[in-house]
Amino acid sequence: MNEFKVSMLASGSSGNVTYIETDEHRVLVDAGLSGKKIESLMNSIGRSLNDVDSLFVTHEHSDHIQSVGVLARKYGLNVYANDLTWQAMAGKIGRINDEQKFTFDVNSTKLLGDLDVESFSVSHDAAQPQFYVFHHNNKSFAMLTDVGYVTDQVAGMIRNADAILMEANHDFEMLRYGSYAWSLKQRILGDEGHLSNEDGALTLVDAIGNRTKQVYLGHLSAENNQVPLANLTVSSILQEHDLGVNQDFELFDTAPDAATRLRSI
């Protein structure tokens, strides 16, 4: 069958979970909501956590690891993270059996049957944050959120992927004039913070290639962004660079509490 499907179960400042499926594997990236909520989101796309075998962790912030330990213990998931992230998660996720814990070094590749997973480092204020590109049947799905700025290496990792999850965390003016403390605004805007709508769009200008057919805007701030604004900003910038939004590729929104449709890549 060679199925390769993805759904952004949840994406936003309150929690992040992504589901990826091939013929041989069903995996999650991060588990930043309660186990009960993630099971409900899985059910909404016709899937169950009982069938998931692996969980890949990007970094130790609570909106990415809230139920990592719970899901590992309840469903027997294999959990993958780099050493520094494992250390940073200690005391936050409870005990996980050693046979379920796997070290996934940054800037390396794991081969899991019909699914190849590449990790790459990003600039974010965590112990050793890393994101992933998933490969199956000569197609790829690249994930990039929680990043302050995009290096040439990162740009190369996601370039011309068939599907891309891209951060559009905040609108600069909403953040600038919003209620956040100045120190938090500085953190978000810094090199270890988050990409704005404009920054995400400019990253996509470089990343989108002739293979790219699906682009998802993710990790929107509940306080400093709005879905229509993010979509409009990104669409406008892509069109200014002669990229055929919703013609050559589709641009999808994500939500913090509702899954995107399970789509084939």
PyRosetta script that sets phi, psi and omega in degrees:
from pyrosetta import init, pose_from_sequence

init()
pose = pose_from_sequence("MNEFKVSMLASGSSGNVTYIETDEHRVLVDAGLSGKKIESLMNSIGRSLNDVDSLFVTHEHSDHIQSVGVLARKYGLNVYANDLTWQAMAGKIGRINDEQKFTFDVNSTKLLGDLDVESFSVSHDAAQPQFYVFHHNNKSFAMLTDVGYVTDQVAGMIRNADAILMEANHDFEMLRYGSYAWSLKQRILGDEGHLSNEDGALTLVDAIGNRTKQVYLGHLSAENNQVPLANLTVSSILQEHDLGVNQDFELFDTAPDAATRLRSI")
pose.set_psi(1, -37.9)
pose.set_omega(1, -180.0)
pose.set_phi(2, 56.1)
pose.set_psi(2, 42.2)
pose.set_omega(2, 177.6)
pose.set_phi(3, -72.1)
pose.set_psi(3, 141.4)
pose.set_omega(3, 174.5)
pose.set_phi(4, -143.7)
pose.set_psi(4, 104.8)
pose.set_omega(4, -172.6)
pose.set_phi(5, -127.8)
pose.set_psi(5, 151.0)
pose.set_omega(5, 178.3)
pose.set_phi(6, -138.9)
pose.set_psi(6, 152.3)
pose.set_omega(6, 170.0)
pose.set_phi(7, -146.1)
pose.set_psi(7, 129.9)
pose.set_omega(7, 170.1)
pose.set_phi(8, -81.2)
pose.set_psi(8, 96.6)
pose.set_omega(8, -177.1)
pose.set_phi(9, -63.0)
pose.set_psi(9, -39.4)
pose.set_omega(9, 177.6)
pose.set_phi(10, -157.9)
pose.set_psi(10, 139.6)
pose.set_omega(10, 178.3)
pose.set_phi(11, -149.9)
pose.set_psi(11, 122.1)
pose.set_omega(11, -179.9)
pose.set_phi(12, 164.1)
pose.set_psi(12, -179.0)
pose.set_omega(12, -176.8)
pose.set_phi(13, -69.9)
pose.set_psi(13, -15.0)
pose.set_omega(13, -178.3)
pose.set_phi(14, -96.1)
pose.set_psi(14, -10.7)
pose.set_omega(14, 179.3)
pose.set_phi(15, 165.2)
pose.set_psi(15, 146.1)
pose.set_omega(15, -174.9)
pose.set_phi(16, -137.4)
pose.set_psi(16, 128.9)
pose.set_omega(16, 177.2)
pose.set_phi(17, -149.2)
pose.set_psi(17, 131.1)
pose.set_omega(17, 176.7)
pose.set_phi(18, -124.8)
pose.set_psi(18, 140.3)
pose.set_omega(18, 179.8)
pose.set_phi(19, -114.2)
pose.set_psi(19, 134.3)
pose.set_omega(19, -179.2)
pose.set_phi(20, -132.3)
pose.set_psi(20, 137.6)
pose.set_omega(20, -173.8)
pose.set_phi(21, -135.8)
pose.set_psi(21, 133.7)
pose.set_omega(21, 168.0)
pose.set_phi(22, -126.2)
pose.set_psi(22, -176.2)
pose.set_omega(22, 178.5)
pose.set_phi(23, -61.9)
pose.set_psi(23, -34.6)
pose.set_omega(23, -174.6)
pose.set_phi(24, -101.8)
pose.set_psi(24, -20.4)
pose.set_omega(24, -173.0)
pose.set_phi(25, -135.6)
pose.set_psi(25, 146.4)
pose.set_omega(25, 170.3)
pose.set_phi(26, -130.3)
pose.set_psi(26, 117.5)
pose.set_omega(26, -171.1)
pose.set_phi(27, -132.6)
pose.set_psi(27, 158.1)
pose.set_omega(27, 172.6)
pose.set_phi(28, -113.6)
pose.set_psi(28, 150.2)
pose.set_omega(28, 165.5)
pose.set_phi(29, -113.9)
pose.set_psi(29, 115.8)
pose.set_omega(29, -177.9)
pose.set_phi(30, 67.5)
pose.set_psi(30, 162.4)
pose.set_omega(30, -179.0)
pose.set_phi(31, -150.8)
pose.set_psi(31, 70.0)
pose.set_omega(31, -171.5)
pose.set_phi(32, -92.5)
pose.set_psi(32, 16.3)
pose.set_omega(32, 174.7)
pose.set_phi(33, -127.5)
pose.set_psi(33, 177.1)
pose.set_omega(33, 177.0)
pose.set_phi(34, -66.3)
pose.set_psi(34, 153.4)
pose.set_omega(34, 177.2)
pose.set_phi(35, -57.8)
pose.set_psi(35, -39.5)
pose.set_omega(35, 179.8)
pose.set_phi(36, -62.7)
pose.set_psi(36, -42.1)
pose.set_omega(36, -179.8)
pose.set_phi(37, -68.5)
pose.set_psi(37, -39.8)
pose.set_omega(37, 179.8)
pose.set_phi(38, -65.6)
pose.set_psi(38, -40.3)
pose.set_omega(38, 176.7)
pose.set_phi(39, -61.7)
pose.set_psi(39, -40.7)
pose.set_omega(39, 177.9)
pose.set_phi(40, -63.2)
pose.set_psi(40, -41.8)
pose.set_omega(40, 178.4)
pose.set_phi(41, -66.4)
pose.set_psi(41, -38.9)
pose.set_omega(41, 175.1)
pose.set_phi(42, -60.7)
pose.set_psi(42, -45.3)
pose.set_omega(42, 179.6)
pose.set_phi(43, -60.9)
pose.set_psi(43, -32.1)
pose.set_omega(43, -178.2)
pose.set_phi(44, -67.4)
pose.set_psi(44, -20.5)
pose.set_omega(44, 175.8)
pose.set_phi(45, -106.9)
pose.set_psi(45, 13.7)
pose.set_omega(45, 176.0)
pose.set_phi(46, 78.9)
pose.set_psi(46, 26.3)
pose.set_omega(46, -179.5)
pose.set_phi(47, -128.8)
pose.set_psi(47, 167.7)
pose.set_omega(47, -179.3)
pose.set_phi(48, -133.7)
pose.set_psi(48, 147.0)
pose.set_omega(48, 175.6)
pose.set_phi(49, -63.9)
pose.set_psi(49, -20.2)
pose.set_omega(49, 177.7)
pose.set_phi(50, -61.1)
pose.set_psi(50, -23.2)
pose.set_omega(50, -177.1)
pose.set_phi(51, -96.9)
pose.set_psi(51, -5.6)
pose.set_omega(51, -179.3)
pose.set_phi(52, -79.2)
pose.set_psi(52, 138.0)
pose.set_omega(52, -178.1)
pose.set_phi(53, -110.9)
pose.set_psi(53, -23.6)
pose.set_omega(53, -172.8)
pose.set_phi(54, -142.4)
pose.set_psi(54, 153.5)
pose.set_omega(54, 179.2)
pose.set_phi(55, -135.8)
pose.set_psi(55, 121.3)
pose.set_omega(55, 179.6)
pose.set_phi(56, -103.2)
pose.set_psi(56, 129.8)
pose.set_omega(56, -177.2)
pose.set_phi(57, -104.4)
pose.set_psi(57, 134.6)
pose.set_omega(57, 178.6)
pose.set_phi(58, -88.4)
pose.set_psi(58, -43.5)
pose.set_omega(58, 179.0)
pose.set_phi(59, -168.7)
pose.set_psi(59, 174.1)
pose.set_omega(59, -165.2)
pose.set_phi(60, -90.9)
pose.set_psi(60, 6.6)
pose.set_omega(60, 179.3)
pose.set_phi(61, -66.3)
pose.set_psi(61, 147.1)
pose.set_omega(61, -169.6)
pose.set_phi(62, -61.3)
pose.set_psi(62, -29.8)
pose.set_omega(62, 179.8)
pose.set_phi(63, -75.2)
pose.set_psi(63, 5.8)
pose.set_omega(63, 176.0)
pose.set_phi(64, -124.7)
pose.set_psi(64, -16.1)
pose.set_omega(64, -174.5)
pose.set_phi(65, -128.8)
pose.set_psi(65, 10.8)
pose.set_omega(65, -171.9)
pose.set_phi(66, -48.4)
pose.set_psi(66, -44.6)
pose.set_omega(66, -176.4)
pose.set_phi(67, -118.1)
pose.set_psi(67, 24.4)
pose.set_omega(67, 177.6)
pose.set_phi(68, -56.6)
pose.set_psi(68, -50.2)
pose.set_omega(68, -178.9)
pose.set_phi(69, -65.8)
pose.set_psi(69, -42.7)
pose.set_omega(69, -179.8)
pose.set_phi(70, -59.6)
pose.set_psi(70, -48.0)
pose.set_omega(70, -178.4)
pose.set_phi(71, -67.6)
pose.set_psi(71, -38.6)
pose.set_omega(71, 179.2)
pose.set_phi(72, -61.3)
pose.set_psi(72, -44.6)
pose.set_omega(72, -178.0)
pose.set_phi(73, -71.8)
pose.set_psi(73, -42.3)
pose.set_omega(73, -174.8)
pose.set_phi(74, -74.3)
pose.set_psi(74, -36.8)
pose.set_omega(74, -172.4)
pose.set_phi(75, -113.2)
pose.set_psi(75, 2.6)
pose.set_omega(75, 177.2)
pose.set_phi(76, 66.1)
pose.set_psi(76, 32.5)
pose.set_omega(76, -176.5)
pose.set_phi(77, -73.0)
pose.set_psi(77, 144.9)
pose.set_omega(77, 166.9)
pose.set_phi(78, -80.2)
pose.set_psi(78, 131.9)
pose.set_omega(78, -175.8)
pose.set_phi(79, -115.2)
pose.set_psi(79, 131.4)
pose.set_omega(79, -177.1)
pose.set_phi(80, -117.0)
pose.set_psi(80, 128.6)
pose.set_omega(80, 174.9)
pose.set_phi(81, -160.2)
pose.set_psi(81, 160.2)
pose.set_omega(81, 176.9)
pose.set_phi(82, -78.9)
pose.set_psi(82, 168.0)
pose.set_omega(82, -173.1)
pose.set_phi(83, -58.0)
pose.set_psi(83, -46.5)
pose.set_omega(83, -177.4)
pose.set_phi(84, -66.6)
pose.set_psi(84, -33.4)
pose.set_omega(84, 176.2)
pose.set_phi(85, -69.7)
pose.set_psi(85, -40.8)
pose.set_omega(85, 174.7)
pose.set_phi(86, -57.1)
pose.set_psi(86, -45.0)
pose.set_omega(86, 179.9)
pose.set_phi(87, -63.0)
pose.set_psi(87, -41.5)
pose.set_omega(87, -178.8)
pose.set_phi(88, -69.7)
pose.set_psi(88, -26.9)
pose.set_omega(88, 178.7)
pose.set_phi(89, -81.1)
pose.set_psi(89, -17.1)
pose.set_omega(89, -178.2)
pose.set_phi(90, -56.5)
pose.set_psi(90, 132.3)
pose.set_omega(90, -178.4)
pose.set_phi(91, 87.1)
pose.set_psi(91, -9.1)
pose.set_omega(91, -179.3)
pose.set_phi(92, -107.0)
pose.set_psi(92, -23.8)
pose.set_omega(92, -172.1)
pose.set_phi(93, -120.0)
pose.set_psi(93, 0.8)
pose.set_omega(93, -178.4)
pose.set_phi(94, 76.5)
pose.set_psi(94, -174.8)
pose.set_omega(94, -175.0)
pose.set_phi(95, -83.2)
pose.set_psi(95, 135.8)
pose.set_omega(95, 172.9)
pose.set_phi(96, -122.2)
pose.set_psi(96, 135.3)
pose.set_omega(96, 179.6)
pose.set_phi(97, -57.0)
pose.set_psi(97, 140.5)
pose.set_omega(97, -176.9)
pose.set_phi(98, -57.1)
pose.set_psi(98, -35.1)
pose.set_omega(98, -178.1)
pose.set_phi(99, -70.4)
pose.set_psi(99, -11.1)
pose.set_omega(99, 176.5)
pose.set_phi(100, -98.4)
pose.set_psi(100, -5.4)
pose.set_omega(100, -175.9)
pose.set_phi(101, -100.4)
pose.set_psi(101, 124.4)
pose.set_omega(101, -178.4)
pose.set_phi(102, -127.6)
pose.set_psi(102, 137.1)
pose.set_omega(102, 176.4)
pose.set_phi(103, -88.1)
pose.set_psi(103, 126.4)
pose.set_omega(103, 177.9)
pose.set_phi(104, -120.1)
pose.set_psi(104, 98.4)
pose.set_omega(104, -176.1)
pose.set_phi(105, -64.6)
pose.set_psi(105, 147.6)
pose.set_omega(105, 176.5)
pose.set_phi(106, -64.5)
pose.set_psi(106, 146.0)
pose.set_omega(106, -179.9)
pose.set_phi(107, 57.9)
pose.set_psi(107, 46.4)
pose.set_omega(107, 177.1)
pose.set_phi(108, -139.4)
pose.set_psi(108, 178.9)
pose.set_omega(108, -177.4)
pose.set_phi(109, -129.3)
pose.set_psi(109, 135.7)
pose.set_omega(109, 172.6)
pose.set_phi(110, -109.2)
pose.set_psi(110, 135.6)
pose.set_omega(110, 176.8)
pose.set_phi(111, -106.6)
pose.set_psi(111, 113.4)
pose.set_omega(111, -179.6)
pose.set_phi(112, -119.1)
pose.set_psi(112, 85.9)
pose.set_omega(112, 179.9)
pose.set_phi(113, 57.8)
pose.set_psi(113, -117.0)
pose.set_omega(113, -176.9)
pose.set_phi(114, -90.1)
pose.set_psi(114, 13.7)
pose.set_omega(114, -177.9)
pose.set_phi(115, -128.6)
pose.set_psi(115, 119.6)
pose.set_omega(115, 175.0)
pose.set_phi(116, -102.6)
pose.set_psi(116, 133.9)
pose.set_omega(116, -176.1)
pose.set_phi(117, -124.3)
pose.set_psi(117, 121.4)
pose.set_omega(117, 175.8)
pose.set_phi(118, -103.3)
pose.set_psi(118, 135.9)
pose.set_omega(118, 174.5)
pose.set_phi(119, -106.5)
pose.set_psi(119, 150.1)
pose.set_omega(119, 176.0)
pose.set_phi(120, -147.8)
pose.set_psi(120, 146.0)
pose.set_omega(120, -176.3)
pose.set_phi(121, -78.2)
pose.set_psi(121, 149.7)
pose.set_omega(121, 176.0)
pose.set_phi(122, -133.0)
pose.set_psi(122, 163.4)
pose.set_omega(122, 179.8)
pose.set_phi(123, -93.2)
pose.set_psi(123, 105.8)
pose.set_omega(123, -178.8)
pose.set_phi(124, -155.8)
pose.set_psi(124, 156.3)
pose.set_omega(124, -174.1)
pose.set_phi(125, -84.5)
pose.set_psi(125, 65.5)
pose.set_omega(125, 176.1)
pose.set_phi(126, -135.2)
pose.set_psi(126, 175.2)
pose.set_omega(126, -173.7)
pose.set_phi(127, -60.0)
pose.set_psi(127, -55.4)
pose.set_omega(127, 175.5)
pose.set_phi(128, -155.4)
pose.set_psi(128, 74.7)
pose.set_omega(128, -176.0)
pose.set_phi(129, -66.0)
pose.set_psi(129, 140.0)
pose.set_omega(129, 176.0)
pose.set_phi(130, -143.9)
pose.set_psi(130, 148.5)
pose.set_omega(130, 174.5)
pose.set_phi(131, -120.6)
pose.set_psi(131, -176.5)
pose.set_omega(131, -165.0)
pose.set_phi(132, -137.7)
pose.set_psi(132, 150.4)
pose.set_omega(132, 165.7)
pose.set_phi(133, -120.3)
pose.set_psi(133, 125.8)
pose.set_omega(133, -179.5)
pose.set_phi(134, -102.4)
pose.set_psi(134, 133.0)
pose.set_omega(134, -177.4)
pose.set_phi(135, -121.4)
pose.set_psi(135, 133.9)
pose.set_omega(135, 174.6)
pose.set_phi(136, -154.3)
pose.set_psi(136, 131.0)
pose.set_omega(136, 173.3)
pose.set_phi(137, 52.3)
pose.set_psi(137, 45.4)
pose.set_omega(137, 177.1)
pose.set_phi(138, 64.6)
pose.set_psi(138, 22.9)
pose.set_omega(138, 173.6)
pose.set_phi(139, -126.4)
pose.set_psi(139, 159.3)
pose.set_omega(139, -175.4)
pose.set_phi(140, -140.0)
pose.set_psi(140, 149.1)
pose.set_omega(140, 174.8)
pose.set_phi(141, -127.1)
pose.set_psi(141, 117.9)
pose.set_omega(141, -176.3)
pose.set_phi(142, -109.3)
pose.set_psi(142, 137.9)
pose.set_omega(142, -179.4)
pose.set_phi(143, -118.6)
pose.set_psi(143, 130.2)
pose.set_omega(143, 177.1)
pose.set_phi(144, -147.7)
pose.set_psi(144, 100.3)
pose.set_omega(144, 169.7)
pose.set_phi(145, -135.6)
pose.set_psi(145, 179.2)
pose.set_omega(145, 177.0)
pose.set_phi(146, 53.3)
pose.set_psi(146, 56.7)
pose.set_omega(146, -178.3)
pose.set_phi(147, -142.3)
pose.set_psi(147, 133.2)
pose.set_omega(147, -178.1)
pose.set_phi(148, -80.8)
pose.set_psi(148, -39.1)
pose.set_omega(148, 174.5)
pose.set_phi(149, -150.7)
pose.set_psi(149, 158.8)
pose.set_omega(149, -172.9)
pose.set_phi(150, -105.7)
pose.set_psi(150, 116.4)
pose.set_omega(150, 177.6)
pose.set_phi(151, -78.3)
pose.set_psi(151, 167.7)
pose.set_omega(151, 176.3)
pose.set_phi(152, -60.8)
pose.set_psi(152, -37.1)
pose.set_omega(152, 180.0)
pose.set_phi(153, -63.2)
pose.set_psi(153, -46.1)
pose.set_omega(153, 179.7)
pose.set_phi(154, -63.8)
pose.set_psi(154, -44.2)
pose.set_omega(154, 178.5)
pose.set_phi(155, -57.0)
pose.set_psi(155, -40.4)
pose.set_omega(155, 179.2)
pose.set_phi(156, -67.7)
pose.set_psi(156, -33.0)
pose.set_omega(156, -179.0)
pose.set_phi(157, -65.1)
pose.set_psi(157, -37.8)
pose.set_omega(157, -173.5)
pose.set_phi(158, -97.3)
pose.set_psi(158, -8.7)
pose.set_omega(158, -173.2)
pose.set_phi(159, -62.0)
pose.set_psi(159, 130.1)
pose.set_omega(159, 174.9)
pose.set_phi(160, 64.6)
pose.set_psi(160, 22.9)
pose.set_omega(160, 172.1)
pose.set_phi(161, -66.0)
pose.set_psi(161, 151.9)
pose.set_omega(161, -179.7)
pose.set_phi(162, -68.1)
pose.set_psi(162, -34.8)
pose.set_omega(162, 176.0)
pose.set_phi(163, -137.2)
pose.set_psi(163, 141.8)
pose.set_omega(163, -176.6)
pose.set_phi(164, -134.9)
pose.set_psi(164, 130.3)
pose.set_omega(164, 167.0)
pose.set_phi(165, -99.5)
pose.set_psi(165, 117.1)
pose.set_omega(165, -174.6)
pose.set_phi(166, -120.7)
pose.set_psi(166, 137.3)
pose.set_omega(166, 178.2)
pose.set_phi(167, -69.4)
pose.set_psi(167, 133.7)
pose.set_omega(167, 168.8)
pose.set_phi(168, -136.5)
pose.set_psi(168, 73.1)
pose.set_omega(168, -166.8)
pose.set_phi(169, -72.1)
pose.set_psi(169, -45.2)
pose.set_omega(169, -171.2)
pose.set_phi(170, -147.5)
pose.set_psi(170, 155.9)
pose.set_omega(170, 166.8)
pose.set_phi(171, -90.9)
pose.set_psi(171, 128.6)
pose.set_omega(171, -173.0)
pose.set_phi(172, -57.9)
pose.set_psi(172, -44.2)
pose.set_omega(172, -177.5)
pose.set_phi(173, -68.6)
pose.set_psi(173, -39.2)
pose.set_omega(173, 177.1)
pose.set_phi(174, -62.6)
pose.set_psi(174, -41.2)
pose.set_omega(174, 178.0)
pose.set_phi(175, -67.3)
pose.set_psi(175, -45.2)
pose.set_omega(175, -176.8)
pose.set_phi(176, -59.4)
pose.set_psi(176, -42.9)
pose.set_omega(176, -175.4)
pose.set_phi(177, -99.6)
pose.set_psi(177, 5.7)
pose.set_omega(177, -177.9)
pose.set_phi(178, -80.1)
pose.set_psi(178, -173.9)
pose.set_omega(178, -170.8)
pose.set_phi(179, -87.7)
pose.set_psi(179, -4.9)
pose.set_omega(179, -178.6)
pose.set_phi(180, -62.0)
pose.set_psi(180, 147.5)
pose.set_omega(180, 173.0)
pose.set_phi(181, -61.6)
pose.set_psi(181, 150.7)
pose.set_omega(181, -177.7)
pose.set_phi(182, -57.2)
pose.set_psi(182, -38.7)
pose.set_omega(182, -179.0)
pose.set_phi(183, -62.3)
pose.set_psi(183, -38.6)
pose.set_omega(183, 178.5)
pose.set_phi(184, -70.8)
pose.set_psi(184, -38.6)
pose.set_omega(184, 176.1)
pose.set_phi(185, -60.3)
pose.set_psi(185, -42.5)
pose.set_omega(185, 178.9)
pose.set_phi(186, -63.2)
pose.set_psi(186, -39.3)
pose.set_omega(186, 178.4)
pose.set_phi(187, -62.3)
pose.set_psi(187, -46.7)
pose.set_omega(187, -177.8)
pose.set_phi(188, -64.4)
pose.set_psi(188, -38.7)
pose.set_omega(188, -176.8)
pose.set_phi(189, -82.2)
pose.set_psi(189, -11.6)
pose.set_omega(189, -175.0)
pose.set_phi(190, -77.7)
pose.set_psi(190, 177.3)
pose.set_omega(190, -177.2)
pose.set_phi(191, -67.9)
pose.set_psi(191, -13.0)
pose.set_omega(191, 176.7)
pose.set_phi(192, -115.8)
pose.set_psi(192, 27.2)
pose.set_omega(192, -177.3)
pose.set_phi(193, -104.8)
pose.set_psi(193, -120.6)
pose.set_omega(193, -174.5)
pose.set_phi(194, -135.5)
pose.set_psi(194, 154.1)
pose.set_omega(194, 177.2)
pose.set_phi(195, -80.8)
pose.set_psi(195, 135.5)
pose.set_omega(195, 172.7)
pose.set_phi(196, -74.7)
pose.set_psi(196, 173.1)
pose.set_omega(196, 175.1)
pose.set_phi(197, -56.2)
pose.set_psi(197, -44.3)
pose.set_omega(197, -178.9)
pose.set_phi(198, -65.9)
pose.set_psi(198, -43.5)
pose.set_omega(198, -179.8)
pose.set_phi(199, -63.8)
pose.set_psi(199, -41.9)
pose.set_omega(199, 177.9)
pose.set_phi(200, -62.3)
pose.set_psi(200, -40.9)
pose.set_omega(200, 179.6)
pose.set_phi(201, -64.0)
pose.set_psi(201, -43.9)
pose.set_omega(201, -179.1)
pose.set_phi(202, -67.6)
pose.set_psi(202, -32.7)
pose.set_omega(202, 173.7)
pose.set_phi(203, -64.2)
pose.set_psi(203, -40.2)
pose.set_omega(203, 178.7)
pose.set_phi(204, -67.0)
pose.set_psi(204, -33.9)
pose.set_omega(204, 177.9)
pose.set_phi(205, -54.6)
pose.set_psi(205, -40.8)
pose.set_omega(205, 179.2)
pose.set_phi(206, -79.3)
pose.set_psi(206, -32.1)
pose.set_omega(206, -171.3)
pose.set_phi(207, -82.1)
pose.set_psi(207, -36.5)
pose.set_omega(207, -173.8)
pose.set_phi(208, -68.9)
pose.set_psi(208, 126.8)
pose.set_omega(208, 177.9)
pose.set_phi(209, -126.5)
pose.set_psi(209, -171.0)
pose.set_omega(209, -176.5)
pose.set_phi(210, -70.4)
pose.set_psi(210, -16.4)
pose.set_omega(210, 175.6)
pose.set_phi(211, -83.7)
pose.set_psi(211, -22.3)
pose.set_omega(211, -172.2)
pose.set_phi(212, -70.3)
pose.set_psi(212, 121.4)
pose.set_omega(212, -178.5)
pose.set_phi(213, -121.7)
pose.set_psi(213, -17.6)
pose.set_omega(213, -179.5)
pose.set_phi(214, -135.5)
pose.set_psi(214, 129.8)
pose.set_omega(214, 174.8)
pose.set_phi(215, -129.1)
pose.set_psi(215, 129.0)
pose.set_omega(215, 179.8)
pose.set_phi(216, -115.0)
pose.set_psi(216, 132.5)
pose.set_omega(216, 176.4)
pose.set_phi(217, -94.4)
pose.set_psi(217, 122.4)
pose.set_omega(217, -171.3)
pose.set_phi(218, -129.2)
pose.set_psi(218, 171.7)
pose.set_omega(218, 175.5)
pose.set_phi(219, 57.1)
pose.set_psi(219, 40.5)
pose.set_omega(219, 176.6)
pose.set_phi(220, -68.8)
pose.set_psi(220, 136.6)
pose.set_omega(220, 176.0)
pose.set_phi(221, -72.0)
pose.set_psi(221, 135.6)
pose.set_omega(221, 177.7)
pose.set_phi(222, -70.4)
pose.set_psi(222, -26.9)
pose.set_omega(222, -175.8)
pose.set_phi(223, -95.8)
pose.set_psi(223, -29.7)
pose.set_omega(223, -167.8)
pose.set_phi(224, -121.4)
pose.set_psi(224, 22.3)
pose.set_omega(224, 178.8)
pose.set_phi(225, -158.7)
pose.set_psi(225, 167.1)
pose.set_omega(225, 173.9)
pose.set_phi(226, -141.6)
pose.set_psi(226, 142.2)
pose.set_omega(226, -176.3)
pose.set_phi(227, -56.0)
pose.set_psi(227, -49.1)
pose.set_omega(227, -179.7)
pose.set_phi(228, -62.3)
pose.set_psi(228, -35.5)
pose.set_omega(228, -179.9)
pose.set_phi(229, -67.4)
pose.set_psi(229, -45.4)
pose.set_omega(229, 178.7)
pose.set_phi(230, -60.7)
pose.set_psi(230, -46.3)
pose.set_omega(230, -178.9)
pose.set_phi(231, -62.6)
pose.set_psi(231, -44.7)
pose.set_omega(231, -179.3)
pose.set_phi(232, -64.8)
pose.set_psi(232, -43.9)
pose.set_omega(232, -178.9)
pose.set_phi(233, -62.6)
pose.set_psi(233, -49.0)
pose.set_omega(233, -178.6)
pose.set_phi(234, -65.6)
pose.set_psi(234, -45.9)
pose.set_omega(234, 179.8)
pose.set_phi(235, -57.3)
pose.set_psi(235, -44.4)
pose.set_omega(235, -177.1)
pose.set_phi(236, -63.0)
pose.set_psi(236, -44.3)
pose.set_omega(236, -179.2)
pose.set_phi(237, -66.9)
pose.set_psi(237, -41.8)
pose.set_omega(237, 178.5)
pose.set_phi(238, -62.5)
pose.set_psi(238, -41.5)
pose.set_omega(238, 179.9)
pose.set_phi(239, -67.8)
pose.set_psi(239, -34.5)
pose.set_omega(239, 176.4)
pose.set_phi(240, -61.5)
pose.set_psi(240, -25.9)
pose.set_omega(240, 178.9)
pose.set_phi(241, -100.3)
pose.set_psi(241, 22.2)
pose.set_omega(241, 173.8)
pose.set_phi(242, 62.4)
pose.set_psi(242, 33.3)
pose.set_omega(242, 175.0)
pose.set_phi(243, -100.1)
pose.set_psi(243, 130.3)
pose.set_omega(243, -171.7)
pose.set_phi(244, -81.4)
pose.set_psi(244, 81.4)
pose.set_omega(244, -179.8)
pose.set_phi(245, -62.9)
pose.set_psi(245, 129.2)
pose.set_omega(245, -178.7)
pose.set_phi(246, 59.0)
pose.set_psi(246, 21.9)
pose.set_omega(246, 170.9)
pose.set_phi(247, -125.4)
pose.set_psi(247, -66.2)
pose.set_omega(247, 176.5)
pose.set_phi(248, -78.2)
pose.set_psi(248, -26.6)
pose.set_omega(248, 177.9)
pose.set_phi(249, -151.0)
pose.set_psi(249, 161.2)
pose.set_omega(249, 178.5)
pose.set_phi(250, -102.5)
pose.set_psi(250, 142.1)
pose.set_omega(250, 178.2)
pose.set_phi(251, -110.0)
pose.set_psi(251, 119.2)
pose.set_omega(251, -175.4)
pose.set_phi(252, -114.4)
pose.set_psi(252, 144.6)
pose.set_omega(252, 171.7)
pose.set_phi(253, -89.0)
pose.set_psi(253, 156.4)
pose.set_omega(253, 171.9)
pose.set_phi(254, -120.4)
pose.set_psi(254, 170.5)
pose.set_omega(254, -177.9)
pose.set_phi(255, -138.9)
pose.set_psi(255, 156.2)
pose.set_omega(255, 179.8)
pose.set_phi(256, -77.8)
pose.set_psi(256, -12.7)
pose.set_omega(256, -173.4)
pose.set_phi(257, -139.8)
pose.set_psi(257, 15.3)
pose.set_omega(257, 179.1)
pose.set_phi(258, -147.7)
pose.set_psi(258, 134.7)
pose.set_omega(258, -176.0)
pose.set_phi(259, -78.7)
pose.set_psi(259, 145.3)
pose.set_omega(259, 167.9)
pose.set_phi(260, -71.1)
pose.set_psi(260, 157.2)
pose.set_omega(260, 178.1)
pose.set_phi(261, -60.2)
pose.set_psi(261, 141.8)
pose.set_omega(261, 177.5)
pose.set_phi(262, -70.7)
pose.set_psi(262, 109.1)
pose.set_omega(262, -173.7)
pose.set_phi(263, -114.9)
pose.set_psi(263, 145.8)
pose.set_omega(263, 172.8)
pose.set_phi(264, -77.8)
pose.set_psi(264, 138.8)
pose.set_omega(264, 176.4)
pose.set_phi(265, -86.8)
pose.dump_pdb("model.pdb")
